[in-house]
Amino acid sequence: MVMVKYFGANVTAVCNTKNIELVKSLGADRVIDYTKEDFTEEDQKYNFVFDTFGKSSVAKCKPLLYPDGLYISSELGYMS
């Protein structure tokens, strides 16, 4: 997160309640608590979504992305 902040990115992070302060301390501009809201249901648009736990999908995140936005997931799929 620190690296993208260095290059001027505005970072929105998604985590559970107990990790909110940690994620803020790492530089997130905005934190969404996934135990209270589903980030895929908001109107916010993003240039980039990085799903570090593989809990979402391209289909769910596509509406969140700008036309040239990018979705990346750490999930390797069922064949991994």
Biopython code that builds the backbone (N, CA, C, O; Angstrom):
import numpy as np
from Bio.PDB.StructureBuilder import StructureBuilder

atoms = [
    (1, "MET", "N", (0.826, -1.182, 0.000)),
    (1, "MET", "CA", (0.000, 0.000, 0.000)),
    (1, "MET", "C", (0.879, 1.257, 0.000)),
    (1, "MET", "O", (0.557, 2.248, -0.656)),
    (2, "VAL", "N", (1.967, 1.205, 0.726)),
    (2, "VAL", "CA", (2.845, 2.362, 0.826)),
    (2, "VAL", "C", (3.379, 2.760, -0.547)),
    (2, "VAL", "O", (3.505, 3.948, -0.847)),
    (3, "MET", "N", (3.690, 1.777, -1.374)),
    (3, "MET", "CA", (4.244, 2.080, -2.695)),
    (3, "MET", "C", (3.239, 2.818, -3.578)),
    (3, "MET", "O", (3.598, 3.803, -4.223)),
    (4, "VAL", "N", (2.004, 2.366, -3.617)),
    (4, "VAL", "CA", (1.015, 3.045, -4.452)),
    (4, "VAL", "C", (0.693, 4.425, -3.908)),
    (4, "VAL", "O", (0.398, 5.342, -4.675)),
    (5, "LYS", "N", (0.747, 4.580, -2.598)),
    (5, "LYS", "CA", (0.544, 5.902, -1.988)),
    (5, "LYS", "C", (1.672, 6.847, -2.407)),
    (5, "LYS", "O", (1.433, 8.031, -2.646)),
    (6, "TYR", "N", (2.886, 6.333, -2.495)),
    (6, "TYR", "CA", (4.032, 7.129, -2.914)),
    (6, "TYR", "C", (3.790, 7.724, -4.302)),
    (6, "TYR", "O", (4.186, 8.857, -4.575)),
    (7, "PHE", "N", (3.139, 6.955, -5.173)),
    (7, "PHE", "CA", (2.863, 7.412, -6.531)),
    (7, "PHE", "C", (1.555, 8.193, -6.648)),
    (7, "PHE", "O", (1.101, 8.483, -7.755)),
    (8, "GLY", "N", (0.946, 8.534, -5.505)),
    (8, "GLY", "CA", (-0.215, 9.406, -5.494)),
    (8, "GLY", "C", (-1.563, 8.732, -5.568)),
    (8, "GLY", "O", (-2.573, 9.408, -5.766)),
    (9, "ALA", "N", (-1.614, 7.423, -5.414)),
    (9, "ALA", "CA", (-2.883, 6.712, -5.484)),
    (9, "ALA", "C", (-3.739, 6.989, -4.252)),
    (9, "ALA", "O", (-3.229, 7.195, -3.151)),
    (10, "ASN", "N", (-5.028, 6.988, -4.463)),
    (10, "ASN", "CA", (-5.998, 7.053, -3.379)),
    (10, "ASN", "C", (-6.411, 5.610, -3.121)),
    (10, "ASN", "O", (-6.923, 4.948, -4.023)),
    (11, "VAL", "N", (-6.200, 5.114, -1.911)),
    (11, "VAL", "CA", (-6.387, 3.699, -1.608)),
    (11, "VAL", "C", (-7.628, 3.469, -0.751)),
    (11, "VAL", "O", (-7.798, 4.073, 0.308)),
    (12, "THR", "N", (-8.493, 2.576, -1.241)),
    (12, "THR", "CA", (-9.610, 2.080, -0.459)),
    (12, "THR", "C", (-9.306, 0.627, -0.149)),
    (12, "THR", "O", (-9.035, -0.158, -1.058)),
    (13, "ALA", "N", (-9.349, 0.261, 1.118)),
    (13, "ALA", "CA", (-9.054, -1.112, 1.530)),
    (13, "ALA", "C", (-10.302, -1.734, 2.139)),
    (13, "ALA", "O", (-11.156, -1.041, 2.691)),
    (14, "VAL", "N", (-10.389, -3.047, 2.027)),
    (14, "VAL", "CA", (-11.509, -3.793, 2.592)),
    (14, "VAL", "C", (-10.940, -4.797, 3.584)),
    (14, "VAL", "O", (-10.046, -5.575, 3.251)),
    (15, "CYS", "N", (-11.462, -4.773, 4.799)),
    (15, "CYS", "CA", (-10.996, -5.700, 5.837)),
    (15, "CYS", "C", (-12.098, -5.884, 6.874)),
    (15, "CYS", "O", (-13.170, -5.287, 6.771)),
    (16, "ASN", "N", (-11.818, -6.725, 7.881)),
    (16, "ASN", "CA", (-12.807, -6.901, 8.937)),
    (16, "ASN", "C", (-12.600, -5.857, 10.027)),
    (16, "ASN", "O", (-11.612, -5.122, 10.018)),
    (17, "THR", "N", (-13.532, -5.798, 10.956)),
    (17, "THR", "CA", (-13.545, -4.771, 11.999)),
    (17, "THR", "C", (-12.242, -4.716, 12.790)),
    (17, "THR", "O", (-11.729, -3.629, 13.057)),
    (18, "LYS", "N", (-11.705, -5.861, 13.164)),
    (18, "LYS", "CA", (-10.521, -5.860, 14.031)),
    (18, "LYS", "C", (-9.266, -5.324, 13.340)),
    (18, "LYS", "O", (-8.309, -4.953, 14.018)),
    (19, "ASN", "N", (-9.251, -5.276, 12.015)),
    (19, "ASN", "CA", (-8.061, -4.821, 11.295)),
    (19, "ASN", "C", (-8.151, -3.402, 10.747)),
    (19, "ASN", "O", (-7.232, -2.950, 10.065)),
    (20, "ILE", "N", (-9.220, -2.705, 11.026)),
    (20, "ILE", "CA", (-9.408, -1.364, 10.472)),
    (20, "ILE", "C", (-8.270, -0.422, 10.845)),
    (20, "ILE", "O", (-7.719, 0.250, 9.973)),
    (21, "GLU", "N", (-7.915, -0.360, 12.105)),
    (21, "GLU", "CA", (-6.853, 0.563, 12.526)),
    (21, "GLU", "C", (-5.503, 0.191, 11.919)),
    (21, "GLU", "O", (-4.727, 1.073, 11.550)),
    (22, "LEU", "N", (-5.221, -1.095, 11.812)),
    (22, "LEU", "CA", (-3.978, -1.539, 11.177)),
    (22, "LEU", "C", (-3.926, -1.089, 9.725)),
    (22, "LEU", "O", (-2.918, -0.548, 9.271)),
    (23, "VAL", "N", (-5.009, -1.312, 9.001)),
    (23, "VAL", "CA", (-5.058, -0.957, 7.587)),
    (23, "VAL", "C", (-4.933, 0.554, 7.405)),
    (23, "VAL", "O", (-4.264, 1.012, 6.479)),
    (24, "LYS", "N", (-5.566, 1.323, 8.274)),
    (24, "LYS", "CA", (-5.403, 2.780, 8.228)),
    (24, "LYS", "C", (-3.950, 3.169, 8.474)),
    (24, "LYS", "O", (-3.427, 4.066, 7.814)),
    (25, "SER", "N", (-3.297, 2.497, 9.423)),
    (25, "SER", "CA", (-1.894, 2.825, 9.731)),
    (25, "SER", "C", (-0.970, 2.485, 8.572)),
    (25, "SER", "O", (0.129, 3.032, 8.476)),
    (26, "LEU", "N", (-1.399, 1.592, 7.694)),
    (26, "LEU", "CA", (-0.608, 1.243, 6.514)),
    (26, "LEU", "C", (-0.817, 2.222, 5.362)),
    (26, "LEU", "O", (-0.141, 2.138, 4.336)),
    (27, "GLY", "N", (-1.769, 3.161, 5.542)),
    (27, "GLY", "CA", (-1.933, 4.220, 4.557)),
    (27, "GLY", "C", (-3.233, 4.267, 3.791)),
    (27, "GLY", "O", (-3.373, 5.086, 2.883)),
    (28, "ALA", "N", (-4.189, 3.422, 4.118)),
    (28, "ALA", "CA", (-5.468, 3.459, 3.402)),
    (28, "ALA", "C", (-6.166, 4.793, 3.634)),
    (28, "ALA", "O", (-6.230, 5.282, 4.762)),
    (29, "ASP", "N", (-6.686, 5.374, 2.564)),
    (29, "ASP", "CA", (-7.445, 6.616, 2.666)),
    (29, "ASP", "C", (-8.859, 6.348, 3.160)),
    (29, "ASP", "O", (-9.466, 7.176, 3.839)),
    (30, "ARG", "N", (-9.364, 5.185, 2.806)),
    (30, "ARG", "CA", (-10.721, 4.792, 3.173)),
    (30, "ARG", "C", (-10.704, 3.300, 3.462)),
    (30, "ARG", "O", (-10.040, 2.538, 2.759)),
    (31, "VAL", "N", (-11.427, 2.879, 4.489)),
    (31, "VAL", "CA", (-11.494, 1.462, 4.841)),
    (31, "VAL", "C", (-12.955, 1.036, 4.892)),
    (31, "VAL", "O", (-13.784, 1.696, 5.518)),
    (32, "ILE", "N", (-13.256, -0.065, 4.231)),
    (32, "ILE", "CA", (-14.599, -0.634, 4.238)),
    (32, "ILE", "C", (-14.554, -1.914, 5.065)),
    (32, "ILE", "O", (-13.731, -2.795, 4.818)),
    (33, "ASP", "N", (-15.442, -2.008, 6.042)),
    (33, "ASP", "CA", (-15.546, -3.185, 6.899)),
    (33, "ASP", "C", (-16.481, -4.185, 6.218)),
    (33, "ASP", "O", (-17.691, -3.968, 6.147)),
    (34, "TYR", "N", (-15.909, -5.281, 5.718)),
    (34, "TYR", "CA", (-16.727, -6.235, 4.970)),
    (34, "TYR", "C", (-17.739, -6.972, 5.838)),
    (34, "TYR", "O", (-18.642, -7.621, 5.309)),
    (35, "THR", "N", (-17.610, -6.887, 7.148)),
    (35, "THR", "CA", (-18.617, -7.525, 8.004)),
    (35, "THR", "C", (-19.879, -6.672, 8.110)),
    (35, "THR", "O", (-20.915, -7.139, 8.583)),
    (36, "LYS", "N", (-19.782, -5.420, 7.667)),
    (36, "LYS", "CA", (-20.916, -4.506, 7.762)),
    (36, "LYS", "C", (-21.456, -4.045, 6.416)),
    (36, "LYS", "O", (-22.614, -3.638, 6.319)),
    (37, "GLU", "N", (-20.629, -4.105, 5.378)),
    (37, "GLU", "CA", (-21.097, -3.689, 4.055)),
    (37, "GLU", "C", (-20.353, -4.425, 2.956)),
    (37, "GLU", "O", (-19.213, -4.852, 3.136)),
    (38, "ASP", "N", (-21.003, -4.564, 1.832)),
    (38, "ASP", "CA", (-20.436, -5.239, 0.667)),
    (38, "ASP", "C", (-19.897, -4.171, -0.288)),
    (38, "ASP", "O", (-20.664, -3.420, -0.889)),
    (39, "PHE", "N", (-18.578, -4.114, -0.419)),
    (39, "PHE", "CA", (-17.973, -3.074, -1.253)),
    (39, "PHE", "C", (-18.406, -3.174, -2.710)),
    (39, "PHE", "O", (-18.355, -2.180, -3.434)),
    (40, "THR", "N", (-18.832, -4.355, -3.151)),
    (40, "THR", "CA", (-19.231, -4.501, -4.557)),
    (40, "THR", "C", (-20.599, -3.885, -4.845)),
    (40, "THR", "O", (-21.007, -3.805, -6.003)),
    (41, "GLU", "N", (-21.303, -3.453, -3.815)),
    (41, "GLU", "CA", (-22.627, -2.866, -4.002)),
    (41, "GLU", "C", (-22.628, -1.340, -3.953)),
    (41, "GLU", "O", (-23.694, -0.725, -3.963)),
    (42, "GLU", "N", (-21.453, -0.725, -3.901)),
    (42, "GLU", "CA", (-21.408, 0.730, -3.859)),
    (42, "GLU", "C", (-21.233, 1.316, -5.256)),
    (42, "GLU", "O", (-20.940, 0.598, -6.212)),
    (43, "ASP", "N", (-21.417, 2.619, -5.358)),
    (43, "ASP", "CA", (-21.344, 3.301, -6.645)),
    (43, "ASP", "C", (-19.954, 3.812, -6.997)),
    (43, "ASP", "O", (-19.745, 4.324, -8.097)),
    (44, "GLN", "N", (-19.015, 3.680, -6.094)),
    (44, "GLN", "CA", (-17.648, 4.156, -6.307)),
    (44, "GLN", "C", (-17.002, 3.423, -7.484)),
    (44, "GLN", "O", (-17.202, 2.220, -7.656)),
    (45, "LYS", "N", (-16.227, 4.149, -8.293)),
    (45, "LYS", "CA", (-15.487, 3.549, -9.406)),
    (45, "LYS", "C", (-14.007, 3.522, -9.071)),
    (45, "LYS", "O", (-13.494, 4.418, -8.400)),
    (46, "TYR", "N", (-13.325, 2.488, -9.543)),
    (46, "TYR", "CA", (-11.907, 2.300, -9.268)),
    (46, "TYR", "C", (-11.135, 2.028, -10.556)),
    (46, "TYR", "O", (-11.678, 1.493, -11.522)),
    (47, "ASN", "N", (-9.872, 2.404, -10.549)),
    (47, "ASN", "CA", (-8.975, 2.084, -11.660)),
    (47, "ASN", "C", (-8.440, 0.658, -11.523)),
    (47, "ASN", "O", (-8.079, 0.018, -12.511)),
    (48, "PHE", "N", (-8.396, 0.178, -10.288)),
    (48, "PHE", "CA", (-7.729, -1.085, -10.012)),
    (48, "PHE", "C", (-8.361, -1.741, -8.792)),
    (48, "PHE", "O", (-8.564, -1.081, -7.772)),
    (49, "VAL", "N", (-8.671, -3.020, -8.882)),
    (49, "VAL", "CA", (-9.127, -3.800, -7.734)),
    (49, "VAL", "C", (-8.173, -4.985, -7.608)),
    (49, "VAL", "O", (-8.033, -5.785, -8.532)),
    (50, "PHE", "N", (-7.527, -5.083, -6.463)),
    (50, "PHE", "CA", (-6.613, -6.193, -6.180)),
    (50, "PHE", "C", (-7.216, -7.021, -5.057)),
    (50, "PHE", "O", (-7.214, -6.606, -3.898)),
    (51, "ASP", "N", (-7.726, -8.182, -5.401)),
    (51, "ASP", "CA", (-8.368, -9.082, -4.450)),
    (51, "ASP", "C", (-7.298, -10.011, -3.886)),
    (51, "ASP", "O", (-6.979, -11.035, -4.490)),
    (52, "THR", "N", (-6.751, -9.658, -2.739)),
    (52, "THR", "CA", (-5.624, -10.408, -2.170)),
    (52, "THR", "C", (-6.026, -11.732, -1.535)),
    (52, "THR", "O", (-5.160, -12.559, -1.248)),
    (53, "PHE", "N", (-7.313, -11.953, -1.311)),
    (53, "PHE", "CA", (-7.757, -13.201, -0.704)),
    (53, "PHE", "C", (-8.600, -14.054, -1.646)),
    (53, "PHE", "O", (-9.005, -15.157, -1.277)),
    (54, "GLY", "N", (-8.869, -13.568, -2.844)),
    (54, "GLY", "CA", (-9.644, -14.342, -3.798)),
    (54, "GLY", "C", (-11.075, -14.566, -3.373)),
    (54, "GLY", "O", (-11.669, -15.592, -3.702)),
    (55, "LYS", "N", (-11.637, -13.615, -2.641)),
    (55, "LYS", "CA", (-13.001, -13.769, -2.123)),
    (55, "LYS", "C", (-14.066, -13.151, -3.026)),
    (55, "LYS", "O", (-15.259, -13.326, -2.780)),
    (56, "SER", "N", (-13.655, -12.441, -4.052)),
    (56, "SER", "CA", (-14.610, -11.811, -4.956)),
    (56, "SER", "C", (-14.459, -12.451, -6.337)),
    (56, "SER", "O", (-13.968, -13.574, -6.451)),
    (57, "SER", "N", (-14.875, -11.748, -7.368)),
    (57, "SER", "CA", (-14.738, -12.273, -8.729)),
    (57, "SER", "C", (-14.710, -11.112, -9.715)),
    (57, "SER", "O", (-15.076, -9.985, -9.383)),
    (58, "VAL", "N", (-14.274, -11.406, -10.914)),
    (58, "VAL", "CA", (-14.267, -10.392, -11.967)),
    (58, "VAL", "C", (-15.691, -9.896, -12.197)),
    (58, "VAL", "O", (-15.918, -8.694, -12.328)),
    (59, "ALA", "N", (-16.641, -10.811, -12.245)),
    (59, "ALA", "CA", (-18.036, -10.440, -12.510)),
    (59, "ALA", "C", (-18.586, -9.483, -11.455)),
    (59, "ALA", "O", (-19.283, -8.525, -11.790)),
    (60, "LYS", "N", (-18.274, -9.739, -10.174)),
    (60, "LYS", "CA", (-18.773, -8.870, -9.108)),
    (60, "LYS", "C", (-18.074, -7.513, -9.088)),
    (60, "LYS", "O", (-18.677, -6.507, -8.713)),
    (61, "CYS", "N", (-16.809, -7.486, -9.488)),
    (61, "CYS", "CA", (-16.039, -6.245, -9.414)),
    (61, "CYS", "C", (-16.077, -5.421, -10.693)),
    (61, "CYS", "O", (-15.763, -4.231, -10.657)),
    (62, "LYS", "N", (-16.449, -6.013, -11.815)),
    (62, "LYS", "CA", (-16.461, -5.275, -13.085)),
    (62, "LYS", "C", (-17.270, -3.983, -13.023)),
    (62, "LYS", "O", (-16.814, -2.973, -13.559)),
    (63, "PRO", "N", (-18.453, -3.961, -12.394)),
    (63, "PRO", "CA", (-19.207, -2.701, -12.315)),
    (63, "PRO", "C", (-18.491, -1.604, -11.515)),
    (63, "PRO", "O", (-18.814, -0.425, -11.652)),
    (64, "LEU", "N", (-17.524, -1.993, -10.687)),
    (64, "LEU", "CA", (-16.774, -1.017, -9.892)),
    (64, "LEU", "C", (-15.639, -0.366, -10.669)),
    (64, "LEU", "O", (-15.112, 0.669, -10.262)),
    (65, "LEU", "N", (-15.269, -0.974, -11.785)),
    (65, "LEU", "CA", (-14.094, -0.522, -12.526)),
    (65, "LEU", "C", (-14.435, 0.505, -13.609)),
    (65, "LEU", "O", (-15.474, 0.427, -14.265)),
    (66, "TYR", "N", (-13.526, 1.465, -13.772)),
    (66, "TYR", "CA", (-13.608, 2.354, -14.932)),
    (66, "TYR", "C", (-13.417, 1.496, -16.180)),
    (66, "TYR", "O", (-12.910, 0.380, -16.074)),
    (67, "PRO", "N", (-13.811, 1.986, -17.364)),
    (67, "PRO", "CA", (-13.696, 1.177, -18.581)),
    (67, "PRO", "C", (-12.307, 0.566, -18.807)),
    (67, "PRO", "O", (-12.203, -0.550, -19.317)),
    (68, "ASP", "N", (-11.260, 1.273, -18.439)),
    (68, "ASP", "CA", (-9.913, 0.726, -18.615)),
    (68, "ASP", "C", (-9.346, 0.178, -17.309)),
    (68, "ASP", "O", (-8.136, -0.014, -17.184)),
    (69, "GLY", "N", (-10.232, -0.076, -16.327)),
    (69, "GLY", "CA", (-9.815, -0.575, -15.018)),
    (69, "GLY", "C", (-9.345, -2.020, -15.072)),
    (69, "GLY", "O", (-9.614, -2.742, -16.033)),
    (70, "LEU", "N", (-8.642, -2.426, -14.032)),
    (70, "LEU", "CA", (-8.030, -3.743, -13.981)),
    (70, "LEU", "C", (-8.405, -4.458, -12.686)),
    (70, "LEU", "O", (-8.359, -3.873, -11.604)),
    (71, "TYR", "N", (-8.776, -5.733, -12.812)),
    (71, "TYR", "CA", (-9.055, -6.585, -11.657)),
    (71, "TYR", "C", (-7.993, -7.677, -11.600)),
    (71, "TYR", "O", (-7.740, -8.363, -12.590)),
    (72, "ILE", "N", (-7.377, -7.832, -10.434)),
    (72, "ILE", "CA", (-6.387, -8.894, -10.229)),
    (72, "ILE", "C", (-6.770, -9.631, -8.950)),
    (72, "ILE", "O", (-7.183, -9.021, -7.964)),
    (73, "SER", "N", (-6.624, -10.959, -8.986)),
    (73, "SER", "CA", (-6.940, -11.772, -7.820)),
    (73, "SER", "C", (-5.785, -12.709, -7.513)),
    (73, "SER", "O", (-5.078, -13.157, -8.415)),
    (74, "SER", "N", (-5.602, -12.999, -6.243)),
    (74, "SER", "CA", (-4.596, -13.967, -5.827)),
    (74, "SER", "C", (-5.121, -15.405, -5.967)),
    (74, "SER", "O", (-4.352, -16.361, -5.863)),
    (75, "GLU", "N", (-6.407, -15.551, -6.199)),
    (75, "GLU", "CA", (-7.018, -16.869, -6.362)),
    (75, "GLU", "C", (-6.545, -17.470, -7.688)),
    (75, "GLU", "O", (-6.662, -16.848, -8.744)),
    (76, "LEU", "N", (-6.020, -18.668, -7.613)),
    (76, "LEU", "CA", (-5.483, -19.322, -8.806)),
    (76, "LEU", "C", (-6.512, -20.196, -9.525)),
    (76, "LEU", "O", (-6.225, -20.740, -10.591)),
    (77, "GLY", "N", (-7.687, -20.330, -8.956)),
    (77, "GLY", "CA", (-8.733, -21.106, -9.599)),
    (77, "GLY", "C", (-8.765, -22.549, -9.112)),
    (77, "GLY", "O", (-7.903, -22.986, -8.351)),
    (78, "TYR", "N", (-9.762, -23.266, -9.562)),
    (78, "TYR", "CA", (-9.989, -24.630, -9.088)),
    (78, "TYR", "C", (-8.927, -25.610, -9.567)),
    (78, "TYR", "O", (-8.796, -26.692, -8.995)),
    (79, "MET", "N", (-8.172, -25.265, -10.594)),
    (79, "MET", "CA", (-7.182, -26.192, -11.153)),
    (79, "MET", "C", (-5.804, -26.016, -10.515)),
    (79, "MET", "O", (-4.851, -26.678, -10.925)),
    (80, "SER", "N", (-5.683, -25.140, -9.525)),
    (80, "SER", "CA", (-4.359, -24.896, -8.929)),
    (80, "SER", "C", (-3.978, -25.975, -7.934)),
    (80, "SER", "O", (-2.899, -25.919, -7.345)),
]
sb = StructureBuilder()
sb.init_structure("model")
sb.init_model(0)
sb.init_chain("A")
sb.init_seg("    ")
for serial, (resi, resn, name, xyz) in enumerate(atoms, 1):
    if name == "N":
        sb.init_residue(resn, " ", resi, " ")
    sb.init_atom(name, np.array(xyz, "f"), 0.0, 1.0, " ", f" {name:<3s}", serial, name[0])
structure = sb.get_structure()
